[in-house]
Amino acid sequence: ARLVVNEMYTLRREGREALSEPRRGVDITGDGDLWDTNDIFLSSIGALDYSPLVRVNNVAVPLTTNSIDSAPLEVDFTTSEDLFNPGPDPVNVVAVEVESRARNCPHQAAIGEL
């Protein structure tokens, strides 16, 4: 059997660090945990296509992008189609770097449940 590799998009504002508490080790949202991210997973993943194996795409977005650190919480991008449809959207994507290795990244739908 072949394991499916799905796409994960880790966002960062142009010239800044990732909008991801686990990657940075910083409580960006101020809620007392280090779990929040603005990571986006390929929207077309179905139950039969699910795989915890992901290829990370580091995506630079414009400096003006609202994300997990915006107050009040307003997130500009929530689906892969916001950024790629099918290629990079020239308004929303400044640059893309695809990591060469895949990562194990199990998705958790609710706290305590996988």
WOZIBEL-V813190 format. One record per residue. RES is the residue in one small letter. SS is DSSP state (H for helix, E for strand, C for the rest). OMEGA is omega as a letter, one per 30 degrees, with the letter a starting at -180 (none if undefined). Layout:
# WOZIBEL-V813190
RES:SS:OMEGA, RES:SS:OMEGA
This chain:
# WOZIBEL-V813190
a:C:a, r:C:l, l:C:l, v:C:l, v:C:a, n:E:a, e:E:l, m:E:a, y:E:l, t:E:a, l:E:l, r:E:l, r:E:a, e:C:l, g:C:a, r:C:l, e:C:a, a:E:l, l:C:a, s:E:l, e:H:l, p:H:a, r:H:a, r:H:a, g:C:a, v:C:l, d:C:a, i:C:a, t:C:a, g:C:a, d:C:l, g:C:l, d:C:l, l:C:a, w:C:a, d:C:l, t:E:l, n:C:l, d:C:l, i:E:l, f:E:l, l:C:a, s:C:a, s:C:l, i:C:l, g:C:a, a:H:a, l:H:a, d:H:a, y:C:l, s:C:l, p:C:a, l:E:a, v:E:l, r:E:a, v:E:l, n:E:l, n:E:a, v:E:l, a:E:l, v:E:a, p:C:l, l:C:a, t:C:a, t:C:l, n:C:a, s:C:a, i:C:a, d:C:l, s:C:l, a:C:f, p:C:a, l:C:l, e:C:a, v:C:a, d:C:a, f:C:a, t:C:l, t:C:l, s:H:l, e:H:l, d:H:a, l:C:a, f:E:l, n:C:f, p:C:l, g:C:a, p:E:l, d:C:a, p:C:l, v:C:a, n:C:a, v:C:l, v:C:a, a:E:l, v:E:l, e:E:l, v:E:l, e:E:a, s:E:a, r:E:l, a:E:a, r:E:l, n:E:a, c:C:a, p:C:a, h:C:a, q:C:a, a:C:l, a:E:a, i:C:l, g:C:a, e:E:l, l:C:none
